[in-house]
Amino acid sequence: MGDGNKSISFFGLVAMGIGCMLGTSWLLLTGPWLEVAGGPLNLAVAFALCIVVELPFAFAYMEAIPMLPRQGGEVVYSSAAFGPGGGFAVGWAGVLMNSIVFCWVDLAAISLLDELFPALGRVGLLYTVGGHSVTLPNVLCQLALAGAIVYIQYRGADLCASLAKLATVVLLTMCLVGLAVCFSHFAPAVYAADGGLEFHFSGSASLLSMLVFSVAGWETVAKAAADATGPAARKAGAALITCLLIVTALLCLVPTAVAGNLPWRSAVDRTAPFADVLVSITGWPAVRLAFLATAFVGAVGVMNSTLYSSSRMLYGLARSKLVPGGFGRLHPRYGTPTRCVWFAAAFVLPAPFTGKLFFRPLIHVASLATIVMWVMTLAAVLRLRRTRSDLPRPVRMPGGRPMAAFGVLAALFLAGNILLPFSPGALTPLEYLLALGLTALGSGLYRLRDRSLTRQEREALILGDGRKEV
């Protein structure tokens, strides 16, 4: 695929990963995280667990990216290892995860605008659904914001990366400044208030299901790596690990800083407790507006990165002829997969009309899709070691067999925590229905794939040996 000039640098890869991960979670989810975890200590344990269980998957990506650095990322890895069915399963999970995040962040961005401009959520009331108001200004703002991101995607990878760099610099600067101020006033007694030091593993396990959604996004680097050249392409795995460690640390530090300045139960019902604490410390009400505006910039960065990932994964499915071939057509001027962009963006169309009814359900369904994608990639890397030992492997998965075995255990833990009805982080009936509906949509597309290719022809498409364009 030719996205114009393939010009994503190493910093561009890191920026796209961080931009996809950081977004608005650090400001808007502090309260829900503390509530689900049942205190700041449980929250810290959940973040530590998150890094531990995600590292094996990130290490698997380190081996996979330079081994098969092609458009589609996980689609290519799993297709090469498990054939068309496996490639489609992981590809569709990736499309869903990124499209859902794109949709969710569009909702979150409007919540930020409502905080900045309260009239948006009060005037022009259309109706209420599930106790949530739907107003005409909010609907129009959501659609306009999504449309602006779609236009950026049309213009190609270099513009996407430029936006990601800008959003990342703004987010990191504001977040680090805010953390420095908060920790300079950190009070251990406040942190321990309301049972903050009481530990319950069930609280940490419950939060872990949400964190899969919040910390996901580092795998964006796998898709963007095909648009990188030179040293950046060779260091894509390092960029991925860098994103994971930086963002996980920041996301954990923000609620920790809040809990050290405000009893955690008092933070649960606040929209942006981090900003509220900074206002209390500095005495400047404008600080809250500045951080809300910063989070909005982060939301734009996440929407940019996730729509990029979703469209590239769908394009990868089309290149492998696992969905109708029309998805593989490129824009004649910009070389971007415009039909894939429109399909992924279509997920956001019904969202403005549902208010915040699916705000949390979307988080859990996206987490399930993310787990499928990570687990399939790990399994593909392990299987390809046996079935395709001829493939180049400039980087091997750190930790060898013990890390691979731990990755299998981590996969079982994550899957059980979200799928087993008695587990702390299990899906609700509504979330199961939503997941089943989206799975049915994917199955319909898979049935319409080109069935005429032989196994050798499909492998040539996947691995790039004399491959044909769709």
C-alpha positions in Angstrom: 0.0 0.0 0.0 1.3 3.4 -0.7 0.3 6.1 1.8 2.0 8.8 -0.1 5.5 9.3 1.4 6.2 6.6 4.0 7.6 9.0 6.5 6.7 7.9 10.0 9.8 8.2 12.2 10.6 6.4 15.5 9.1 9.3 17.4 6.1 9.2 15.1 5.6 5.6 16.0 5.9 6.3 19.7 3.6 9.3 19.4 0.9 7.3 17.6 1.1 4.6 20.3 1.0 7.1 23.2 -1.6 9.2 21.5 -3.8 6.1 21.1 -3.3 5.0 24.7 -3.2 8.2 26.8 -6.1 10.2 25.4 -8.8 11.1 28.0 -8.5 8.1 30.4 -6.0 9.9 32.7 -8.5 12.7 33.3 -12.0 11.2 32.9 -11.6 7.6 34.3 -9.8 8.4 37.6 -13.2 8.3 39.5 -14.5 5.1 37.9 -11.1 3.4 38.4 -11.0 4.2 42.1 -14.6 3.1 42.5 -14.2 -0.2 40.7 -10.9 -1.0 42.5 -12.3 0.0 45.9 -9.3 2.3 46.8 -6.0 3.6 45.6 -3.9 0.6 46.9 -6.1 -1.9 44.9 -5.8 0.4 41.9 -2.0 0.4 42.1 -1.9 -3.4 42.3 -4.2 -3.6 39.3 -1.8 -1.4 37.2 1.1 -3.6 38.3 -0.8 -6.7 37.2 -1.7 -5.0 34.0 2.0 -4.5 33.1 2.9 -8.0 34.2 0.2 -9.7 32.1 0.6 -7.5 29.0 4.4 -7.7 28.7 4.4 -11.3 27.2 2.1 -10.0 24.5 4.1 -6.9 23.8 7.3 -9.1 23.6 5.5 -11.3 21.1 4.8 -8.2 18.9 8.5 -7.4 19.1 9.3 -10.6 17.3 6.3 -10.4 14.9 6.7 -6.9 13.6 10.1 -7.2 12.0 9.4 -10.8 11.0 6.4 -9.8 8.9 6.4 -6.0 8.6 3.4 -5.7 6.3 0.2 -3.7 6.3 -2.5 -5.3 8.5 -0.2 -6.2 11.5 -1.9 -9.0 13.4 -3.9 -10.1 10.4 -0.7 -11.0 8.6 0.8 -12.8 11.7 -2.3 -15.0 12.4 -3.0 -15.6 8.7 0.5 -17.0 8.2 0.1 -19.2 11.3 -3.5 -20.3 11.3 -4.8 -19.7 7.8 -7.8 -17.6 6.7 -10.0 -18.3 9.7 -7.3 -17.3 12.2 -6.4 -14.2 10.2 -9.9 -13.0 10.0 -10.6 -13.7 13.7 -7.8 -11.5 14.9 -8.3 -8.9 12.2 -11.9 -8.5 13.0 -11.1 -8.3 16.7 -8.7 -5.5 15.9 -11.2 -3.7 13.7 -13.8 -3.9 16.5 -11.4 -2.8 19.2 -10.1 0.3 17.4 -13.5 1.2 16.0 -15.2 0.9 19.4 -12.4 3.0 21.0 -12.9 5.6 18.2 -16.6 5.7 19.1 -16.1 5.8 22.8 -13.6 8.6 22.7 -16.0 10.6 20.5 -18.5 10.3 23.4 -15.8 11.2 25.9 -14.8 14.2 23.8 -18.3 15.6 23.9 -18.4 15.1 27.7 -15.4 17.3 27.9 -17.0 19.9 25.7 -20.1 19.8 27.9 -17.8 20.6 30.9 -16.2 23.5 28.9 -19.4 24.7 27.5 -22.3 23.5 29.7 -25.0 24.9 27.4 -24.2 22.2 24.8 -25.7 19.5 27.1 -28.7 21.6 28.2 -30.2 23.3 25.1 -31.9 21.6 22.2 -32.9 18.5 24.1 -34.1 15.8 21.7 -35.0 13.0 24.2 -33.5 11.0 27.0 -32.3 7.4 26.8 -31.4 5.3 29.9 -31.5 8.5 32.0 -29.0 10.3 29.7 -30.0 13.4 27.8 -29.4 13.6 24.0 -29.2 17.2 22.7 -28.9 18.5 19.2 -25.7 20.5 19.8 -24.0 17.3 21.2 -25.1 15.2 18.2 -23.8 17.8 15.7 -20.5 18.2 17.6 -19.9 14.4 17.7 -20.6 14.0 14.0 -18.5 17.0 13.1 -15.5 15.8 15.2 -15.7 12.3 13.6 -15.9 13.9 10.2 -12.7 16.0 10.8 -10.8 12.9 11.8 -12.0 11.0 8.7 -10.7 13.9 6.5 -7.3 13.6 8.2 -7.2 9.9 7.5 -7.8 10.6 3.8 -4.7 12.6 3.6 -2.4 9.7 4.6 0.1 8.4 7.2 2.4 11.5 7.4 -0.5 13.8 8.4 -1.8 11.3 10.9 1.6 11.0 12.5 2.0 14.8 12.6 -1.3 15.2 14.5 -0.2 12.4 16.8 3.1 14.1 17.6 1.3 17.4 18.4 -1.3 15.7 20.7 1.3 13.7 22.4 3.6 16.6 23.2 0.6 18.7 24.6 -0.7 15.7 26.7 2.6 14.7 28.2 3.6 18.3 29.1 0.3 19.0 30.9 0.2 15.7 32.5 3.8 15.8 33.9 3.3 19.4 35.1 0.1 18.4 36.9 1.7 15.4 38.5 4.7 17.5 39.7 2.3 19.9 41.4 0.1 17.2 42.9 3.0 15.1 44.3 4.5 18.2 45.8 1.4 18.3 48.1 1.0 14.6 48.5 -0.3 13.7 52.0 0.0 10.0 53.1 -2.8 10.4 55.6 -5.2 11.5 52.9 -4.1 8.6 50.7 -4.9 6.2 53.6 -8.3 7.8 54.3 -11.5 5.9 53.7 -9.7 2.5 53.7 -7.3 3.5 51.0 -4.7 1.1 52.3 -7.1 -1.9 52.5 -6.3 -4.5 49.9 -8.9 -6.7 48.2 -7.8 -8.8 45.2 -11.3 -8.8 43.8 -11.1 -5.0 43.4 -7.8 -5.2 41.6 -9.1 -8.0 39.3 -12.3 -6.1 38.5 -10.3 -3.0 37.6 -8.0 -5.1 35.4 -10.8 -5.8 33.0 -11.2 -2.0 32.5 -7.5 -1.4 32.3 -7.2 -3.8 29.3 -9.2 -1.1 27.5 -7.4 1.9 29.0 -3.9 0.6 28.5 -4.5 -0.9 25.1 -3.2 0.9 22.0 0.5 0.1 22.0 -0.2 -2.5 19.3 -1.0 0.5 17.0 2.7 0.5 16.3 2.4 -2.8 14.6 0.1 -1.3 11.9 2.1 1.9 11.6 5.4 0.1 11.3 4.7 -0.7 7.6 4.6 3.1 7.0 8.0 3.6 8.6 11.4 3.4 7.0 15.1 3.1 8.0 16.0 2.9 11.7 12.4 3.6 12.8 11.2 0.4 11.0 13.9 -1.7 12.7 13.1 -0.2 16.2 9.3 -0.6 16.0 9.4 -3.2 18.8 11.3 -0.8 21.0 8.7 1.9 20.3 5.9 -0.4 21.3 7.5 -1.3 24.6 8.2 2.4 25.2 4.6 3.3 24.7 3.4 0.5 27.1 5.7 1.5 30.0 5.3 5.3 29.7 1.5 5.3 29.5 0.9 2.7 32.1 3.1 4.5 34.6 1.3 7.9 33.9 -2.2 6.3 34.1 -1.3 4.9 37.5 0.4 8.0 38.8 -2.6 10.3 38.1 -5.2 8.6 40.4 -2.4 8.0 42.9 -1.7 11.8 43.0 -5.4 12.5 43.3 -5.8 10.1 46.2 -2.9 11.8 48.0 -4.7 15.1 47.9 -8.4 14.2 48.1 -10.0 11.2 49.9 -10.6 8.7 47.1 -14.3 8.3 47.8 -14.7 12.1 47.2 -13.1 11.7 43.8 -15.4 8.9 42.6 -18.3 11.1 41.4 -16.2 13.9 39.9 -15.8 14.2 36.2 -12.1 15.4 36.3 -10.8 15.0 39.9 -7.2 15.5 38.8 -8.1 19.0 37.5 -10.1 19.7 40.6 -7.2 18.9 42.9 -4.9 21.2 40.9 -7.5 24.0 41.2 -7.6 23.4 45.0 -3.8 23.5 45.2 -3.1 26.5 42.9 -6.3 28.5 43.6 -6.7 29.1 39.9 -10.1 28.0 38.4 -8.6 28.4 34.9 -6.4 25.4 35.6 -9.5 23.1 35.3 -10.4 24.6 31.9 -6.8 24.2 30.7 -6.8 20.5 31.6 -10.2 19.8 30.1 -9.0 21.4 26.9 -5.8 19.3 27.0 -7.9 16.1 27.5 -9.9 17.2 24.4 -6.7 17.4 22.4 -5.9 13.9 23.7 -9.3 12.7 22.6 -8.6 14.0 19.1 -5.2 12.1 19.1 -6.9 8.9 20.2 -9.5 9.1 17.5 -6.8 9.8 14.9 -4.7 6.8 16.0 -7.6 4.3 16.4 -9.3 5.1 13.1 -5.8 4.7 11.5 -5.4 1.3 13.1 -9.0 0.1 12.4 -8.8 1.1 8.7 -5.4 -0.5 8.2 -6.5 -3.8 9.8 -9.6 -3.9 7.6 -7.3 -3.1 4.6 -5.1 -6.0 5.7 -8.1 -8.3 5.7 -9.0 -7.1 2.1 -5.4 -7.6 1.0 -5.6 -11.2 2.2 -9.0 -11.5 0.5 -10.7 -12.3 3.8 -13.4 -9.7 3.3 -15.0 -8.3 0.0 -12.3 -7.0 -2.3 -13.8 -3.5 -2.5 -12.2 -2.7 0.9 -8.8 -3.0 -0.7 -9.2 0.0 -3.1 -7.0 3.0 -2.5 -7.6 6.7 -2.9 -6.2 7.7 -6.3 -4.4 10.7 -5.0 -3.5 10.0 -1.3 -3.1 6.2 -1.5 -5.3 5.7 1.6 -7.9 2.9 2.0 -10.9 5.2 2.0 -13.6 2.5 2.1 -12.0 1.0 5.1 -11.9 4.5 6.7 -15.6 5.0 6.1 -16.5 1.6 7.4 -14.6 2.1 10.6 -16.0 5.6 11.1 -19.5 4.3 10.5 -19.4 2.8 14.0 -19.7 6.3 15.4 -22.9 7.2 13.6 -25.4 5.8 16.0 -23.3 6.8 19.1 -24.5 10.4 19.3 -28.1 9.2 19.5 -27.6 6.9 22.5 -26.2 9.5 24.9 -24.0 7.7 27.4 -26.0 4.5 27.5 -23.2 2.4 26.1 -20.3 4.3 27.8 -19.2 1.5 30.0 -20.4 -1.5 27.9 -18.2 -0.2 25.1 -15.2 -0.4 27.4 -15.7 -4.1 28.2 -16.5 -5.2 24.7 -13.4 -3.4 23.4 -11.4 -5.1 26.2 -12.7 -8.5 25.0 -11.7 -7.8 21.4 -8.3 -6.6 22.6 -7.6 -9.8 24.5 -8.5 -11.9 21.4 -6.0 -9.8 19.3 -3.2 -10.1 21.8 -3.7 -13.8 22.5 -3.9 -14.7 18.8 -0.7 -12.7 18.1 1.2 -14.6 20.8 -0.1 -17.9 19.6 0.9 -17.0 16.0 4.4 -16.1 17.0 4.8 -19.5 18.8 3.3 -21.5 16.0 5.3 -19.8 13.3 8.5 -20.8 15.1 7.6 -24.4 14.3 5.9 -24.1 11.0 7.8 -21.3 9.3 11.3 -21.3 10.8 12.6 -19.9 7.4 11.1 -16.5 8.1 13.6 -13.8 9.2 13.6 -13.0 12.9 15.8 -9.9 13.5 14.3 -9.8 17.0 13.4 -12.7 19.2 10.7 -12.6 21.9 12.6 -11.7 25.2 12.5 -14.3 27.9 12.5 -17.3 25.7 10.3 -20.3 26.5 9.6 -19.3 30.1 8.2 -16.0 28.9 6.2 -17.8 26.2 4.7 -20.1 28.9 3.9 -17.2 31.1 2.2 -15.5 28.2 -0.1 -18.6 27.8 -1.0 -18.3 31.5 -1.6 -14.6 31.2 -3.9 -15.2 28.2 -5.9 -17.7 30.2 -6.2 -15.3 33.2 -7.3 -12.4 31.1 -9.9 -14.5 29.1 -11.3 -16.1 32.3 -11.5 -12.7 34.1 -13.7 -11.2 31.5 -15.7 -14.3 30.2 -16.4 -16.5 33.2 -19.7 -15.3 34.8 -18.4 -15.7 38.4 -15.2 -13.7 37.8 -14.9 -10.1 39.2 -14.5 -8.5 35.7 -17.2 -10.6 33.8 -19.3 -9.1 31.0 -22.9 -8.2 31.7 -25.7 -9.6 29.6 -26.0 -6.4 27.6 -22.2 -6.6 26.9 -22.5 -10.2 25.8 -25.3 -9.2 23.4 -23.3 -6.3 22.0 -20.3 -8.6 21.4 -22.4 -11.3 19.8 -24.0 -8.7 17.4 -20.6 -7.4 16.3 -19.3 -11.0 15.8 -22.3 -11.7 13.6 -21.5 -8.6 11.5 -18.0 -9.9 11.0 -19.1 -13.4 10.1 -21.3 -11.9 7.4 -18.3 -10.1 5.8 -16.2 -13.2 6.1 -18.8 -15.2 4.2 -18.5 -12.7 1.3 -14.8 -13.2 0.9 -13.1 -14.4 -2.3 -13.1 -18.2 -2.1 -11.4 -18.8 -5.4 -7.8 -18.4 -4.2 -5.6 -21.5 -3.7 -3.6 -21.8 -0.5 -0.4 -20.9 -2.3 -2.0 -17.7 -3.8 -3.3 -16.6 -0.4 0.0 -17.2 1.2 1.7 -15.1 -1.5 -0.7 -12.3 -0.7 0.0 -12.5 3.0 3.8 -12.9 2.9 4.4 -10.7 -0.1 6.0 -13.2 -2.4 4.8 -12.2 -5.8 1.6 -11.0 -4.2 -1.3 -9.5 -6.2 -3.0 -6.3 -5.4 -6.7 -6.6 -4.4 
